[in-house]
Amino acid sequence: TGREDCSLARKSKVLSLWAYRRLQEEEQQVRPASLPAIPNPFPELCSPSGSPVLTTLQPNQASNTHIIKVFGEDGTGKVVEVPADMTARDVCQLLVLRSHCVDDNCWSLVEHHPLLGLERSLEDHELVVQVQACMSSESRFVFRKNYAKYEFFKNPLNFFPEQMVALCQESNGTIPPSQLLKNFLNSSCCPEIQGFLYLKETGRKSWKKLCMFLRRSGLYYSTKATSKEPRHLQLLSDLEESCMFTVTTGRKMHNAPTDYLFCIKPVKVQREQKEVRMLCAEDEQSRTCWMTAFRLLKYGIQLYQNFKIPQQRKAPLAPFSRSVSENSLVAMDFSGRTGRVIDNPVEAQSAAMEEGHSWRVSNLLTHTFLFIVIHRTQLWFHGRIVREESHRMIMQQGQVDGLFLVRDSQSNPKAFVLTLCHHQKIKHFQILPFEEDGQIFFSLDEGTTKFNDLIHLVEFYQLNRGVLPCKLKHPCTVIAL
């Protein structure tokens, strides 16, 4: 009909118009790339941002990538090309894939300043390129485990003693742990951390003990004993333009009153030691409380979002199911030419014991050889390191309950030492060898519980506390990049 012909003609015209415009767009995209670069004969007439080459022929400047170098704890480095918007979590994910590590969401990118003797773990949301821009040429990134990164969300009472949180004192310690964290994350409610800290005086080697208060607006110290009156409070550092670091150079270097040093460094300061405010706490728990509260008050809800992201990415696991019912399994005897079902329960039990005994005898020589070397392949075994080195490794990877490593004993060449962290204290347990019927066993409790090798021992104490103060949970590992 006439109406249908008109409709088809109108549609054909629209399609041809769309095809024509599409062709024009493609020609505009292809044509500049096919032309040679023509130098501008009058560069002095260009604007300051212009170029001697025609603007349409400039090289691609959209690839805003940067080069960073990340070091492992063994000193090896790896060069990584990252975009400007790449976060510390993204870099850790990339290094986990390249190094074939286990992705347990406990890896961290550490900002290390060797000249100042400072280091801190970057928050997962921080942009690596921006952090690198404020670092000196001697500073570096280190790829390391950090089990304590979000541990305070799981066990807040271990990180915030009641005597240091003002809200807990006002409510006589009746605030539940969940509400305590909500107060830190809530921008309208601001808990206050209070206590005594040693402050190193500027330009001197002496330290002064002061009563300090950490609020969302900054860290203050009282000029009159423990007074909180505004006229007696002096601002030491704000939170927005500063970061908190642990001090790695030791107590003797700074003539500190205790071993629990940390400091506050302005973000834009690279090498100026005088701009760094050195602080010292009475014990490890109070130092951890100050540093954790600093992170929570500075970043607030962002830290909680960082903590929840890995949990949201995990896909729910399918329920475990067996394809064969255990009730349908029967004992079999294959000693003859053909197999037969063993109906007698006593005969089935004796056959199982005999088979297990023959297996152990046939593998006795293999086990005797393997127990000497097989534990050296484990990530938690670190060979002949000294006690001080084991302390340093445990402290760097987060002093959480159950963090452990195994090393050779210095006093007994045939024994080993289990180094374990519990309640932010590092303890050592000797693993002694015992010989029985010509076979070597290892034990932590003077032979009461014996194991063929160190792997069986570690696996047992990962499931059972036994004589230890807690189970073995987190292996202290060192990965080469």
N, C-alpha and C positions, 0 to 999 in steps of 0.2 A: 504493500500500500504506500501512498504518498507520505503519510506520517512516519512510517517505519524507515523509508528511504532518507527522509530529512534527519531522523535521529541517528542513523548510521553515518551519514555524512558529517553530522556535528561531532560524533565520537571520533571519527577518523581525523577530523581537523584538529581536535584536542590532542590526540596521540602524536600526530605529526609535529605539532607545535612543541610538545614535551620532548620529543626525540631531537628536534632541532636545537632546543636550549641545552639539552644534555650534551650534544655534539660540540656546541660552542664551549661549554665548560671544560670538556676533555681537551679540546684544542688549546685552551688557555693554560691548562696544566702541563701539557706536553711541550708546547712550542718553546717556552723559555729554556727548558732543559736541553733542547736540541740545538740551541744557538751557541756559538762560541762566546767566551768571555771577552767583552769589548772594553778596553780601558777608557776611562773618561779623559778626554783631551783637556778639560778645564777643571782640574781638581780644586782650584782656588775658589770656584763658584759654588762648590758644594757646601752644605751646612756642616757644622762641626761634627755632627754625628754621621755625615755622609762618608762615602768611600770612593776611591778612584775607580772602582769597578761598579757597573750598574747595579742598583739595589736589588733588582730581581735575580742577579747572578751571584750574590754573596753566598759563601759556603753556609751550610746548615748550622745555625747557632742554637737550635732547639735541644740538642743533646747536652743537657746541663748535667754532666756526670763529673765525679770527682774521684781521685785516687786516695785511698787510705791504706795503711799498712797495719796489720794486726799480728801480734806476737802470741805464741803459746807460752805456757809456763816453763817449757824446756828451752826457751830462747829462740826457737825457730819462728820466722816471720812469713807472712803471706800477704801479697798485694791484692787488694779487692777494689774493683771499680763499682761505685755506688752512685745513684742519683741523689739530688739535693734533698729530696723528701724521704729518704730512707731512714727508718728509726733503728734504735739499738736492737730491738727485738728482731727486726728483719735481718740485720747483719748476723745476729746469732743463729737464726734459722738457716741462713746461707752457709755459714761456717759449719754448722751441724751436718748439712747435706754433703758438703765438700770433704769433710774429715771423717764421714761415716760414723758419727757419734750416735749415741742413744738420745733421742729427743725426749727428755723428761721435764722440759720447761724450767730447768734449774741452771741453765747457762746464762752467763752475764758478760757484758763488755765493760772492762775496767779502764778507767782513765788514770794513768800512772805518770807521776812526775818524779823522775829519779833525782834531780838536783834538789828539789824541795823535800823529797822523802815522803810524798803524799800519794794517796790513791783513793778512788771511790768507784762504786759500781754505777754505771749509767742507768737511769730509769728507762723502762722499755719504750716509752713514748718519745724520748729525747731524740732529736735529729742529730745524727752522727757528724754530718758536715759542719753544723753550727758549733758543736762542741770542739771539733778539730780546729776551727778558726780561732778559738781562744786559747789554744795550747801552744807551748813553745816548741821549738824544733827538736829539743831533747826528749820531749814527752812522747808517750806511746799509748796505743790501745792494747790491752791484754785480754785474751779469750779464756775465761775461767768459770769453774763451777761456783755457784753461790746459792747454797741451800736455804740461807736465812733471808732471802730477798722478800718473801711474803709470809714468813713463818708467824709474824705477829697477828695475822688474820686468823690463824689456827689456834694459837696459844697466847692470847693477849696478856694474861696475868703474868706470864714469865718475862714480859718486856716492860710492863708498867707497874712497878711497886706502888702500893697504896700511899706510902709516905711521900712519894714524889709527885703525885697527881693531886692538884688542889681540890678538884671536884670530889674525889674519894674521901678526902679529909673532911670536907664540909658535910658530906652525907654519912660520915662514920663508916665508910667502906661498904655501903649497901648497894652501890651501882654494879649491876651485872656486867660481865665482860662484853657482851654484845652491845649494850648501851654505851659502854666506854668508847668503843670503836666508832659508833655512830656519832658521838659527840666530836670526835676528831675529824670525821669526814663531813660533818655538817658545817656549812659556812656561817650559819647564824649563831652556833654555839661553839665556844672556844675554850677547851680545857687548858689548864696552865700547868707546866712542869716546873717544879721548884726544887732547889737543893743547892749544895755547896760544890763549887768547882775551883780548881786552881787555875789562875790566869797568869801567863807569862808576861811580865812587864815589857813594854816596847823598848828595844835597844838595850835590854839588860838580860842577865842570866837568872835573875831571881824570879820567884813565883809568889803570887799573892792569893790567898784563899778568900773567895767572895761568895756571897749568897746570890744566886742567879735565878731568873725567871724566864721561861721560854713561852712566848705567846705568838699568835698568828702575825702580829706586827713586827716581831723580832725578838732577839735575845737581849735581856736587860740584866744589869747587876745593881745591887743596892749599895749606895754610898754610906749608909748608916745601918750596920748590922743586918737584920732581916726585915727591915721596913719595906712595905709595899707602896708607900705613899708616892704619888707621881713626882714630887719634888726631890725624892731620894733615889729615883730610878734613872739610870744612865744607859742609853742605848749602846750596846756593843756591836751589834750587826743586825741588819734586816735579813729577811728570808728570800725576798724576790731576787736580789742581785748577788746572792752568795750560795755556796755549796759547802757541805760538810764532808771532810776527808778524814780517813784514819792516817796516823803517822807511822811510817815503816822504819824510820831511822833509829828507833830505840830510845830508851830512857836516858842512857848516859850521854848521848849526843846533845840533848837539850837540858841536861841537869834537872830532869823532872822529878817531882816528889814520889810519883807512882809509875807503874808500867802502863797505865790505861790512858794513853794520849789520843787526842783527836784535835781537829782544828777547823776553823771557818775561813774559807778563802773566797774573795770576790771573784766572780766569774771572769772578768776581763783582765785580771792580774795574771801574768805569766811567770815571771821570775822574781818579783819583788818579795823577799822574805819578810820585810817589815810590814807589809799589808796583810800578812797571814796572822790570824789571832790564834795562838796556841793555847789549848785547854787540857786539863788533866782531871780525871775522875778518881774517886776513891776505890772503885772496884769495877769489874767487867759488867755487872748488871746495870749499874747506874750509867756507865758510858753507853751501853746499848740502848738504854731508855732515852737518853738525850738525843742520840743520833736517829733513832726510829721516830721520835716525836717531831724532830726537825723535818723529816721527810713527809710525815702525815700533815703537819701544819702548812707546809709549803705547797704540796701538790693536791691534798684533799682527796676528793672523790676520784680523781684521775688514777691514783694508786689502786683503788678498789677495782676500777675498770680494767687496769692492766692485769690484776690478779685473776679476774673472771674470764678474760679472753681465752686462755688455753682450755679452760673447762668447758666453755661453750663450743669450742671447735671439736672436742672429742665426740665421736659418734657413739651412740649407745651400743654396747656389746650384746650380741645375740645370746640368749640363755644357753648354757651348756647342756647338751643332751647326748646320750649314748645311743649308738645305733644297735647295740646288742645288749640285752638285759643281763645283769650279773647273775641272775637266777638261772639263765640258760647255759652258763658255762659249766663244763664238766672236766674232771681230771682224766688225763689220757696217759697211757703207757706206750712208749715208742721203742722199747728195748728189743722187741722181736722184729720179725720181718714185716708184720702188719701191726697197726695201732689198735689198741683196745681200750674201752671205757673202764675206769676203775670205779667199781660200785662201793667197795668197802671204804668208809671214811678213814679208818686207821691206816689202811694200806696207802690211801691217797696222801695222808699227812707224812708218812715215812718216805714215800717216793719224792715228795716235794723237798724234804730235808736232805735226802741223799743227793738230789740234783743240785741244790744250793751249795752243799759241801763240796761236791766235785767241781762246781764252777769256781768257788773260792780258791781251791787248791790249784786249779789250772791257771788262775790269774794272779797267784801270789807273787811270782817273779815280776810280772808286769807292774803290779801295784808297788812292789819294793823299789822299782826303778822310778816310777812316775812320781812318787811322793816327794822325791828330791827336787824335781824341776817343775811339776805341773802348776804349782801355785804362782810361779814367776810369770805366768801368762795372764794373771788376773789383774784387773785395774786397781784393786785395793792394795796390792803388794808393791812395796817401794824399795825393797832391797836394803842395802847398807847405808841408810841415812841416820844421822844422829838425832838425839831427842829434840834438840832445839829446832831442827828442820821439820820434824813432825809437828811440833807446836805451831810453827809458822804456817804450814799447809792447812792445818785444821782451822786456824784463825782466819786465813784468807778465804776459805770456802764456806764460812758461816758457822758459828758455834751453836749448832742445833743439837738436840738430843739424838744420839744414835749415829752421829758422823764418826767414821772410823777408818783406820788403815792398819796394815800389818807390815812390820819391818824386821830385819835381822837384829838379833840381840847383840849388843856390844860387849856385855860381860860374859855371855855364854855362847860360843860359836855354833853350838848345836841347837840352840833355842831361838824363839822368835818373840816379838813383843806386839801385843794388840794395843793400839792407841785409840782411846774412845773419849768422846765429848759427852758430858752429862751435866745439866744445869749450868751451862756456860763454864764448866771446869774440865780440864783435860786430864785424863787418868791413863795409867799404863798398867797392863796386865801381862805377865810373862807366860808364854806358851812353852811348856817343857816336853821333851821327848821321853817316852817310856818304851822299854823293850819287853816283849812278852812272846814266848815261843818262837824266838828268832825274828819277830816282826816288830817294826817300829810304830808306835802310836804317839799321838799328841794330845795334850790335855791342858785345860785352864784351871782345873780344880784338883791338882796333885794326884791325878790318876783315877778319880771317881768316874768321870765321863771321858772316854777315850775315843779318838778318831784316827782313821787311816792316814789322812792328809789334812792340810790346812783348809782345803776347799770344803770338805765335809764339816769341819769345825765351824767355819764361818756360816755355812748354810744352816747349821743347827741353831746357832745363836741369833740368826736372823728370824727364827721362828720361836725361840725360847730364850727367856732372859737368863735363866740359870744363875750363876754366881755373879753376873754382871749387873750393874745398876739399871740398865735398860737394854732393849734389843738392839742389834746392829741394823741400822736402817739405811744410811747414806754412805756409800763408799767414797772415800777421798781419792779422786782420780786426777791424773795429769795427762792431757791429750796433746800429742804433737800435731801441729798444723801441716 
